[in-house]
Amino acid sequence: MTTIAGRLRRAMFVLPLVLLGACSSGAHAHSAGAATAVASVPCPTGSSVPLAGIGTTRLPCLIDAGRQVAIGASAGRPEVINLWASWCGPCRQEATLLQAAHAATGDRVLFIGIDSQDERAAALDFLAASGATYPQAFDEQARFAAAVGAVGLPYTVFVDASGMIVYHQIGALTPQSLQTGLARSMSATSGSD
């Protein structure tokens, strides 16, 4: 386990590099291709509908710490919010499933990953290895996890376009739980109120 002082020293070293686009952690350096892939994942900048009972949570973008991500139903469309960490084995297992669902749903559903209780450098390494192309936020203090009552990672929340949480998955997603969550968030959007 890393001490707080160690985390601060690492953050002071890594943050300027991340902001300059030279994402590296003390032990590993990203290849030029990995850094480019990670840097190309945009953070949403549009307005969002507050989550029912929670409101809007603003978190720093994982890729660009200077930008804030508003977590909520973005632009009136459903959202899949996945909390993960680089040290979480089940998070690694579900990463390809989430990416495939993101690719299959296109712009109809906004996927957002939230790296929770992690170190930014390790998270960037994980993100580059996973091939995720959807936005990622950074929540070192697990504020969003506390707001939604997550007791462990991974934890996934499915939100309809009005900001109502319609389904959540504790632990790793399966193809069936992902399909159920997507169906509930999208059917609520299509007017089956």
C-alpha positions as CSV (number, residue, x, y, z in Angstrom):
1,M,0.0,0.0,0.0
2,T,1.3,3.4,-0.9
3,T,1.6,6.1,1.7
4,I,-0.1,9.4,1.3
5,A,3.3,11.2,1.2
6,G,4.4,8.7,-1.6
7,R,1.2,9.5,-3.5
8,L,1.8,13.2,-3.2
9,R,5.4,12.9,-4.4
10,R,4.3,10.8,-7.3
11,A,1.4,13.2,-8.2
12,M,3.8,16.1,-8.1
13,F,6.0,14.3,-10.6
14,V,3.3,12.8,-12.8
15,L,0.8,15.7,-13.0
16,P,3.1,18.0,-15.1
17,L,3.9,15.1,-17.4
18,V,0.2,14.2,-17.8
19,L,-0.7,17.8,-18.6
20,L,2.1,18.0,-21.2
21,G,0.9,14.7,-22.8
22,A,3.9,12.7,-21.8
23,C,1.9,10.3,-19.6
24,S,4.3,8.2,-17.6
25,S,4.5,6.5,-14.2
26,G,7.7,6.1,-12.3
27,A,8.3,2.5,-13.4
28,H,6.7,2.5,-16.9
29,A,6.6,4.8,-19.8
30,H,3.8,4.7,-22.3
31,S,4.8,4.0,-25.8
32,A,4.1,6.8,-28.3
33,G,1.1,4.9,-29.6
34,A,-0.4,4.3,-26.2
35,A,0.0,7.9,-25.2
36,T,-1.7,9.0,-28.4
37,A,-4.5,6.5,-27.9
38,V,-5.1,7.6,-24.3
39,A,-4.9,11.3,-25.2
40,S,-7.5,10.9,-27.9
41,V,-10.3,9.8,-25.4
42,P,-12.4,13.0,-24.9
43,C,-14.1,14.1,-21.8
44,P,-17.7,15.3,-22.2
45,T,-18.1,19.0,-22.0
46,G,-21.8,19.4,-22.5
47,S,-24.4,20.0,-19.8
48,S,-25.8,17.1,-17.8
49,V,-29.0,16.4,-16.1
50,P,-28.4,15.8,-12.3
51,L,-28.8,12.2,-11.1
52,A,-32.0,11.8,-9.2
53,G,-31.3,11.9,-5.4
54,I,-27.6,12.6,-6.0
55,G,-27.3,15.8,-8.1
56,T,-24.3,16.5,-10.3
57,T,-20.9,15.4,-9.4
58,R,-18.0,17.2,-11.0
59,L,-14.7,15.2,-11.3
60,P,-11.4,15.9,-13.0
61,C,-10.9,14.3,-16.4
62,L,-8.5,11.4,-16.1
63,I,-6.7,12.3,-19.3
64,D,-6.7,16.1,-18.8
65,A,-6.7,17.0,-15.1
66,G,-7.5,20.6,-16.0
67,R,-10.9,19.8,-17.3
68,Q,-14.0,18.8,-15.3
69,V,-16.5,16.1,-16.1
70,A,-20.1,16.6,-15.0
71,I,-21.4,13.1,-14.1
72,G,-25.2,12.9,-14.9
73,A,-27.4,12.1,-17.9
74,S,-25.5,14.0,-20.6
75,A,-27.5,15.8,-23.3
76,G,-30.7,13.9,-22.5
77,R,-29.4,10.4,-23.3
78,P,-28.8,7.3,-21.2
79,E,-25.5,6.8,-19.5
80,V,-23.4,3.9,-18.3
81,I,-21.1,4.9,-15.4
82,N,-18.5,2.3,-14.6
83,L,-16.4,2.7,-11.4
84,W,-13.0,0.9,-11.7
85,A,-9.4,1.0,-10.6
86,S,-6.2,-0.3,-12.1
87,W,-5.6,-2.6,-9.1
88,C,-9.0,-4.3,-9.5
89,G,-8.8,-7.7,-11.2
90,P,-12.5,-7.9,-12.1
91,C,-12.3,-4.4,-13.5
92,R,-9.7,-5.6,-16.0
93,Q,-11.9,-8.5,-16.9
94,E,-15.0,-6.4,-17.8
95,A,-13.0,-3.7,-19.7
96,T,-13.4,-5.4,-23.1
97,L,-17.1,-6.0,-22.5
98,L,-17.7,-2.3,-21.8
99,Q,-15.7,-1.2,-24.8
100,A,-17.6,-3.6,-27.1
101,A,-20.9,-2.2,-25.7
102,H,-19.7,1.3,-26.2
103,A,-18.8,0.6,-29.8
104,A,-22.1,-1.1,-30.4
105,T,-24.3,1.6,-29.0
106,G,-22.5,4.5,-30.6
107,D,-23.9,7.9,-29.7
108,R,-27.2,6.6,-28.3
109,V,-25.6,5.9,-24.9
110,L,-22.8,7.8,-23.2
111,F,-20.3,5.6,-21.4
112,I,-18.2,7.1,-18.7
113,G,-15.5,5.4,-16.7
114,I,-14.6,6.7,-13.2
115,D,-11.2,5.6,-11.9
116,S,-11.7,5.5,-8.2
117,Q,-9.2,5.3,-5.3
118,D,-6.3,4.9,-7.6
119,E,-3.1,6.6,-8.7
120,R,-3.4,8.6,-12.0
121,A,-0.3,7.1,-13.5
122,A,-1.4,3.5,-12.9
123,A,-4.9,4.4,-14.2
124,L,-3.4,5.8,-17.4
125,D,-1.4,2.6,-17.9
126,F,-4.6,0.5,-17.4
127,L,-6.6,2.7,-19.8
128,A,-3.9,2.5,-22.5
129,A,-3.8,-1.3,-22.2
130,S,-7.6,-1.7,-22.1
131,G,-8.2,0.2,-25.4
132,A,-11.2,2.1,-23.9
133,T,-12.3,4.9,-26.2
134,Y,-15.0,6.4,-24.0
135,P,-14.5,9.3,-21.5
136,Q,-12.8,8.7,-18.2
137,A,-12.9,10.7,-15.0
138,F,-10.6,10.6,-12.0
139,D,-12.0,10.2,-8.4
140,E,-9.0,9.6,-6.1
141,Q,-11.1,10.2,-3.0
142,A,-14.1,8.0,-4.2
143,R,-16.6,10.8,-3.8
144,F,-18.9,9.5,-6.6
145,A,-18.7,6.0,-5.2
146,A,-19.8,7.2,-1.8
147,A,-22.7,9.3,-3.4
148,V,-24.1,6.2,-5.2
149,G,-23.4,3.8,-2.3
150,A,-20.8,1.6,-4.0
151,V,-19.2,-0.7,-1.5
152,G,-16.6,-2.1,-3.8
153,L,-15.2,-2.1,-7.3
154,P,-16.2,-2.6,-10.0
155,Y,-19.6,-1.0,-9.7
156,T,-21.7,0.1,-12.7
157,V,-24.7,2.5,-12.7
158,F,-27.2,2.7,-15.6
159,V,-29.0,6.0,-15.9
160,D,-31.9,7.0,-18.1
161,A,-32.0,10.2,-20.1
162,S,-33.9,12.0,-17.2
163,G,-31.1,11.3,-14.7
164,M,-32.9,8.4,-12.9
165,I,-30.7,5.4,-11.9
166,V,-32.6,2.5,-13.3
167,Y,-30.1,-0.4,-12.7
168,H,-26.8,-1.0,-11.0
169,Q,-24.4,-3.9,-11.0
170,I,-22.2,-4.7,-7.9
171,G,-19.1,-6.5,-9.1
172,A,-18.0,-7.4,-12.6
173,L,-20.5,-7.0,-15.4
174,T,-21.6,-10.1,-17.4
175,P,-23.0,-9.9,-20.9
176,Q,-26.5,-10.5,-19.4
177,S,-26.2,-7.8,-16.7
178,L,-24.8,-5.3,-19.2
179,Q,-27.7,-6.1,-21.6
180,T,-30.3,-5.8,-18.8
181,G,-28.9,-2.4,-17.7
182,L,-28.7,-1.0,-21.2
183,A,-32.3,-2.2,-22.0
184,R,-33.6,-0.5,-18.8
185,S,-31.8,2.8,-19.4
186,M,-32.8,2.9,-23.1
187,S,-36.4,1.8,-22.6
188,A,-37.0,4.5,-20.1
189,T,-35.6,6.9,-22.6
190,S,-37.9,5.8,-25.4
191,G,-40.9,6.8,-23.4
192,S,-42.1,3.8,-21.5
193,D,-42.4,5.9,-18.4
